[in-house]
Amino acid sequence: MATFEAHIEGLTQIDITATSAPNQTELTDFLQEALVDVVNKMIQFKPKEAFKFAAESEAANDNGITVTGSVLSVVREHDSVTILRPCTPMPSELKYESTDINSLHYRSKYNPGYFVSNGKIFVRPAAAGSDNDVKVSQISYDIGGSGLAFGDNYNQGAVENFPTEYEYLIAIYAGAKSCHAAASDIQNNMPTKPTAVISPNFLDDDVDLPTEPIFIQPNLDIGGLLNKIQTAISREDFDLVDKEISLFDKTMEKYEKNFEAESTIYAKELEIFKADLDRVTKNKDRSLQKKANEYKSELDKYVAEDAQYKSQIQEKLTKYKWFVEQHHILLSQYNSAFGISKQQAPQKKQKQERSRGEE
């Protein structure tokens, strides 16, 4: 029986552990974030499905029922468990007048009302037991405490108040977030460019040192390129992501060609330099020859490290690109399930950001 963790590992090709990127704790956060997002999007884009994500609470007193999410219905028993009167919303400031039989705002068992105060739902007439209970149906999120976690069984109804038929959306969303986290981890842990070798001091040895070749490292603003992609991802602007990835591919292709060309030139000049160094130190004492040989060894080591650096860069950027593209694919699938197009996603994201800024 597969867990959410195992299923997401299949979507992302990430071996998720306690120390991976993302780790198991972060995956649990992604899953709970996904659960909330799925429910909220269902309410917004498929309101007829909202009842599938609801839980019913019942009270036989006036202590109130805690609000967990959007309220779908509030009903009150009318002296019988089979007679349920719909409660209509009312301002909390009328909670006293609604009990005054002489008030225009009076609420009887025939037209009960409900109000929200301090995060709880109350009805008027107040719930009193003896077939006069209140029943509230509202959206519920299985998060926090012992809520949804990475080790829970996938597609087996493990998520409370959440239909199994939509659990795949939780996995897709969390998979997309995991790919984003993996890409960010790569960006934050790029290999360090090797330090060029500093030539030893031959001046005191009366040696006319030949001109040392310089490896001209092609310019590559990795941080700038990846930051643009990450910005597009955070905005959920898929068209911009595509453009930035295309630019990334072209830049990397140009970088690799320039790197190979400079490497070829440097290798030829380095061989000439080492031959000239052998010539000018040939008839010198052993200590000088040792110094020259050590210098050549350092140069060879630098060449090897530079080649390794290029290989590591290519490997990491290949993985980075795959995670970005997989994030793109998964998030597109996720949004499509709600009928959100590629063009709508960035607009929705911008509206959310504006609303948060106004709060």
SETI-648318 format. One record per atom (N, C-alpha, C): x, z, y. Coordinates in pm, whole numbers, plus 50000, padded with zeros to 5 digits. Layout:
# SETI-648318
XZY/...
//
This chain:
# SETI-648318
500855000049881/500005000050000/500895000050125/500774989750205/501664988150321/501274997550435/502285001750507/502075009850627/502145000850750/501725006350864/501864998850988/503334995251013/504225004550982/505655002051002/506114990050919/505744989750791/506164978850703/505584965550749/504334965650792/503704953250837/504394947950963/504724956851055/505364952751180/506804948251154/507454954351057/508784949651018/508724935050971/507634931650902/507454917950857/507224908450972/506544913051076/506274904651193/507504902651280/508384912751282/509484912751379/510884911251319/510984912551185/512274912151116/513204923451162/512614934451207/513374946151251/513264956851142/514404962251101/514414973451008/514234986151091/513014990851100/512685001951190/513005015251122/513885022951185/514305035951134/514215046151247/514745058151221/514745068751322/515715065551436/516665056251413/517685053351515/517715038751556/516785030651508/516795016451542/516235014251683/516215001751725/515614998151853/514574987251829/513274990951835/512745004251865/512845013551743/512785026651769/512805036051659/511365039651618/511245048051518/509915051251464/509035058651565/509645067151646/508875074251749/508325064451851/509165054951893/508715044851989/507645035951928/507765032951798/506745024851732/505405031951733/505405044951708/504165052551715/503555051551854/504395052451957/503905050952095/503295037052116/503945026752062/503435013052075/502085011652005/501965017851887/500715017051811/499565023751886/499845035351945/498785042352018/498445035052147/499455029352211/499205021152329/498365008952291/498675003152174/497934991452126/496484995052099/496265006452036/494895010752005/494055011552132/494595017952234/493865019352360/493605005652422/494614996952419/494474983752480/493444975352406/493444975952272/492464968352194/491044972952228/490834985952229/489504991252258/489054987152398/489934988652496/489574985352633/489284970452651/490054962152582/489814947752591/488514943952521/488194950652413/486924948052345/485764951252438/485854962552507/484794966452600/484664956152712/485824951052759/485814941652871/485394927452830/485944922652718/485724908652682/484704906552570/484474916752487/483494915752380/482634928352376/481864930752481/481114943352492/480144945852376/479674935252311/478754937152199/479434943752079/480754943652078/481514949751970/481884964251999/481574968852120/482024982252162/481534993352071/480324991952018/479755002651935/480615005651810/481404995751768/482244997651649/483395007351675/483665010251800/484775018951837/484285032451890/483015035251862/482405047351918/482305058451813/482245070551865/482015082351782/480835089951840/480065096451755/478895103951803/479165118851796/478825125551904/478965140151910/477585146151933/477385158051880/476085164651892/476285179151936/475395183852022/475475197752068/474085203852073/474035216752039/472765223952039/472725234552149/473635233252245/473705242752356/474105235352483/474255242952591/474575236852721/476045238552757/476905238652656/478345239852681/478985226452720/478245215752700/478765202552737/479565196052625/479585182852628/480355174952531/481475167852606/482705169552560/483875163852628/483825148652627/484115142852743/484165128352756/485475123352695/485395113552604/486595107852541/486835093452585/485775086952636/485895073052678/484585068452740/484395055452745/483165050052802/481945055052724/480945059852797/479735064952735/478805053352704/478425052052577/477525041152537/476065045452539/475805057752496/474415062552500/474375077752495/473335083252558/473065097552552/471575099052523/471265106152416/469865108352381/469645123252356/468395127352374/468025141452353/466835142152260/466925151252163/465795153052072/464615159152149/463415154852110/462195159952173/461385167452068/461795179852043/461105188551948/461065182751807/461925172751781/461975166751649/463255158451638/463835158551518/465055150751499/464755135851495/463475132351481/463105118251473/462625112651606/462465121251705/462065116651839/463265118351933/463855107251969/465035107552054/464725100852187/464855108552295/464585103252428/465895098852495/465995086352539/467195081852610/467365089752741/468575094252765/468885101452890/469495091552989/468995091653110/469545082853213/470535090653299/471565083653352/472565090853433/471975096153563/472475107453606/472025113653731/473225120253798/473195121853932/474305128354003/474425142953961/475645147553951/475855161453909/475305171354011/475195167154137/474685176454238/473185179354220/472515171954130/471095174454105/470865182953980/471945188953928/471795196353803/470855208353816/470715213953936/469795225153955/468395220353990/468335210454080/467015205254118/466295198954000/467085193453907/466465186853791/465755196753700/465995209653722/465305219853640/464125226053715/463925222053842/462845227353924/461605218653906/460585224053846/459395216253815/458705210953941/458965217154056/458345212854182/459195202454256/460355199254201/461255189754266/460955175354222/461195165954315/461045151754281/462075147454178/463145155354166/464235151854074/464115159153940/462965165053916/462765172653792/462875163353671/463555168453568/463675161053442/462995168953331/462075162153264/461365168553154/461865163153021/461305168052912/461695163252780/461335148452762/460395143652847/459965129752835/460905120152910/461585125053012/462525116453087/463815124153116/464535127953012/465755135753031/466855127653102/467765134853161/468905128353227/470215135153187/471305128653220/472615134653192/473535132853312/474475141953324/475485140953430/476825145353373/477875141453444/479235144953402/479815154653502/480375165653452/480995175653539/482215181353468/483365180853538/484625186053483/484945180053346/484715167053335/485075160153212/484145162653094/482955168053120/482005170653013/480635164953048/479865161752943/478525156052959/477485167152934/476555168253030/475465178053019/474135170753031/473105176152970/471775170052981/470785179753044/469755173753103/468645181453158/467355175253110/466465182853046/466605197053014/467815199552925/468395211252938/469595214552863/469315214552713/470355210752638/470245211352493/470015225852452/469095227752356/468725241552323/468575244052174/468975234652090/468825236551947/467375235551907/467075239251784/465685238751735/465055225151763/465725214751717/465275200951734/465255196651880/466165202151960/466315197952099/467805196252131/468515190452034/469945187952051/470185175652139/471405174452186/471825162452259/472825154952172/472735141652172/473655133252096/474275122952190/475595122652188/476335113652276/477165103852193/477005091152220/477825080752158/478775075452264/480075076552237/481065072252336/482315066952267/483065059052342/484305053352291/485295064652263/485955063652147/486925073852108/488235067252070/489335073352112/490665067952085/491415077251990/491895071751880/492635079651781/494105080651822/494355088451926/495725090051976/496025104851996/497325107652007/497755121352032/497595130151908/498355140951906/498245150251794/498525143451662/497555143851572/497715137551440/497105123551438/497035117151554/496465103751563/497335093251498/497015080551523/497695069251462/499205070351476/499925068151363/501385068951362/501955057751276/503285055751286/503945044551219/503775044651068/503635056551009/503565057550863/502165056250806/501155054550891/499785053350842/499585040250767/498675040350671/498395028350593/497745017650679/498245005550661/497734994250740/496544987750671/495514984650751/494344977450704/493604984850592/493624998050601/492945006350500/491985016250565/491635013850692/490715022650760/491315035950800/492645036150819/493325048750853/493065052950998/492645043451082/492425046451224/490975050951244/490805062851296/489455068151315/488705060551423/487395058851400/486525052251498/487055038451538/487605031451440/488195018451467/487945009651345/487264998351362/486934989851246/488184983651184/488234983651053/489384978050981/489614963351017/488544956251045/488654941951075/489494939051199/489704949051284/490484946951406/491834954051404/492194960251291/493484967151284/494664957551302/494454944851263/495554935251276/495974933551422/495034935751515/495364934451657/496294945651702/496124957551645/497034968651675/498444964851632/498554959251511/499864955451459/500504944351541/499714934451581/500254923351661/500774928351795/499984936751862/500384942151992/501654950451979/501674959551880/502854968051860/504054959651818/503814948751743/504904939751705/505504932851827/504634928551919/505114922252042/505944932152124/505464944452135/506194954752210/507534957752143/507554957452010/508794960051936/509814949051961/509354936551964/510254925351995/510824926652135/509974930752228/510434932752366/511494943652371/511254954552298/512214965652296/513534961252234/513464953352127/514684948552061/515474939352153/514764930652225/515434921652320/516094929552433/515394939652482/515964947952589/517204955352541/517174959952417/518334967052361/519544957752353/519304945252314/520404935452310/520964933252450/520074931752546/520514929352683/521354940952736/520994953052698/521694964952748/522974968152670/523224960552565/524414963352482/525184950552450/525404942552553/526184930252535/527664933752517/528404925552441/529834928252419/530634927552549/531734934852552/532594935052670/533624923952663/533774916852773/534744906052779/536164911652763/537014905552676/538364910852654/539224910052781/540144919352795/541014919852912/542224910752891/542504902752991/543644893452982/544954901252970/545914894952901/547214901352878/548044901053006/548684912553036/549594913253151/551014910553103/551664900853164/553014897153120/554004908353147/554954910553055/555964920953075/556924917153187/557694926953233/558644924553342/559964919353285/560214906253310/561454900153263/562484898953376/562154903553495/563044901553610/564394908053590/564384919953532/565654927153514/566514921153404/565954911853329/566674905853216/567224891953249/567134888253376/567684875353421/567084863853341/565744863953328/565044853453255/564114846153351/564214832953350/563324824753431/562074821953349/561074830653363/559874829953279/559084817153310/558694809653204/557874797653227/556494801553279/555824791853338/554494794553394/553504798153284/552894809753297/551964814453196/550614807553213/550024802353105/548714795853117/547624806153144/546594802153211/545484810953244/544214805253182/543544813553103/542274809153044/541174811153147/540584800253190/539524800753290/538184802553219/537714814753219/536434817753152/535284811453229/534484802853165/533334796853233/532374807553284/531784805053400/530844814653456/529574815353371/529124827453345/527874829453271/527254842553318/526224841253400/525524853053450/524454857153348/524904863753241/523984867453134/522894876753187/523324886753264/522354896353317/521284889753400/521694880453486/520734873553572/519734865353492/520254858253391/519384849953306/518364858553230/518854869153169/517984877553088/516994885453173/517414889453293/516504896653382/515304888053421/515544875053443/514454866053479/513454864753364/513994864053242/513114863153126/512304876053111/512974887553126/512294900453112/511204902153218/511474897353340/510474898153448/509244890053413/509464877953360/508344869453320/507544875753207/508254882353113/507584889053001/506724900553052/507274908553143/506534920153193/505264916053268/505294903953325/504114898753395/503144891853300/503564890253174/502794882853075/502494868653125/503464863153197/503344849453248/504044840253147/503284835353051/503864827752941/504454814352985/503834808053083/504394795453132/505774797753193/505904808653269/507194811953330/508204815753222/507754822753118/508654826153007/509214813452945/508334803552922/508774790752864/509824784052953/509584784153084/510514777853177/511864785053178/511814798353178/513054806053181/513844804353051/513154803452939/513834801352811/514474787452808/513764777552862/514304763952869/515564763752955/515514770753070/516694771653157/517824779053086/517474789553012/518434797252935/519154788252833/518384780052761/518964771052661/519944761152725/519534755352837/520394745552905/521674752152957/521534764253011/522704771553062/523674774952950/523134779452836/523984782952724/524674770652665/523974759552662/524564747052611/525734742852700/525524743752830/526584740152924/527754749952912/527454762952896/528494773052883/529354770552759/528714767452647/529454765252522/530344752952531/529864742452595/530684730452613/531904733552700/531664740552811/532764744052901/533754753552834/533214762852755/534084772452685/534984765152586/534424755852510/535224748252413/536284739952483/535914733752595/536874725552670/538014733952724/537674745552784/538704754352839/539574760352728/538954763252614/539704768852501/540734758752449/540324746252442/541234735652395/542424734152489/542134733852619/543204732652719/544144744652713/543544756552705/544334768852703/545224769552578/544664765452462/545434765752337/546664756852346/546494744952404/547624735652417/548684741352512/548214746352627/549144751852725/549834764452672/549124771952589/549704784152533/550834780852435/550644770552354/551694766552261/552944761952335/552734754552443/553864749952526/554574762052587/553774771452637/554334783452699/555174791452599/554644793252477/555394801052377/556684794052337/556644780552329/557864773052297/558904774552407/558424773852534/559344775552647/559894789652652/559054799452617/559504813352616/560574815352509/560394809052394/561414809852288/562734803752337/562614792852409/563814785752456/564604794252555/563904800352653/564624807752757/565134821252708/564614826052597/565064839052544/565914837652419/566184825152378/566894822652252/568274828952247/569014827652353/570394832552355/570524846152422/569414853052439/569444866252502/569574877052393/569704889552436/569874900252338/568574902852262/568724910852156/567594913252067/566424920452135/566734929552225/565664937052293/564784927652374/565404917752436/564644908152515/563794899152423/564414895052311/563674886852217/562474894552159/562704907552133/561614915852082/560484916652184/560864918452310/559864919152416/559064906152424/559764894752411/559104881752417/558164879852298/558614884052179/557784882552059/556524891352067/556694903352121/555544912252138/554544906352237/555104899952340/554254893652440/553444882252377/554104874152292/553414863152226/552324868452132/552624879552065/551634885551975/550404890352053/550654896052171/549554900552256/548704888652301/549384877452332/548654865452374/547794860152259/548354860052138/547584855452022/546384864551996/546614877652014/545534887251996/544434884852098/544834881952222/543854879352328/543024866952295/543674856552243/542964844352206/541934847352098/542344855351998/541444858951888/540274867351939/540554876952028/539504885452084/538524877352168/539054867552240/538194859252323/537264850752237/537804845652126/536984837852034/535914846751970/536304859151937/535344868551880/534264872151982/534674873552107/533724876652215/532684865552225/533144853152224/532214841852232/531274841752113/531804844651994/530974844851873/529924855951881/530314867751931/529374878851945/528304875652048/528704869452157/527744865452261/526704855952201/527184845952129/526274836152069/525314842651970/525854851651887/525024858451788/523954866951854/524344874651955/523394883552022/522344875552099/522764864952166/521824857052244/520864849252154/521344845352036/520454838751939/519354848451896/519754860951867/518774871151829/517844874151946/518424875152064/517634878152183/516544867452203/516964854952193/516004843952212/514904844552107/515264847751981/514254848451876/513244859451906/513714871151950/512804882151981/511884878552099/512434871952199/511634868052315/510554858152272/510944848252192/509974838252147/508924844352055/509334853651969/508374860351880/507434869151960/507944875752062/507094883652153/506044874452215/506494862852259/505624852852320/504524848752223/504904845752098/503954841351996/502924852151965/503404864351943/502514875351906/501544878852019/502044879252142/501184882752254/500164871752279/500534859152255/499584848052269/498464849352166/498844852752042/497844854851937/496914866451974/497514876952027/496744888852064/495724885552172/496174879052277/495264875652387/494204865652344/494564856552255/493604846552208/492434852952135/492694864252071/491624871251998/490524876052092/490854877652219/489874881952319/489414870352408/489914858452377/489554846752457/490294846052588/491474852752595/492284852452717/493274841052706/493244831952802/494154820552800/495504824352858/496494815552842/497834817952897/497784819353048/496844811953111/496744812453257/496084825353304/495144830553224/494424842653264/495294855153253/496204855453156/496994867453130/497774872353250/498574863653320/499314868653437/498404872753551/497224866053564/496294869653671/495744883553646/495384886253519/494864899353482/495924910153506/497184907053470/498274916553486/498474919753634/498414909453720/498604911553863/497494919953921/496244917853874/495124925953923/495304940553885/495774943053761/496004956753717/497084963453802/498164955853833/499244961453913/498774964554055/497914955754111/497384958154246/496494970354248/495644971654144/494734983154139/495494996254126/496584996054048/497405008254035/498065011754168/498455001254243/499105003654371/498155009354475/496855006454458/495865011154555/495425025354526/495685030154403/495245043754366/496045054454438/
//
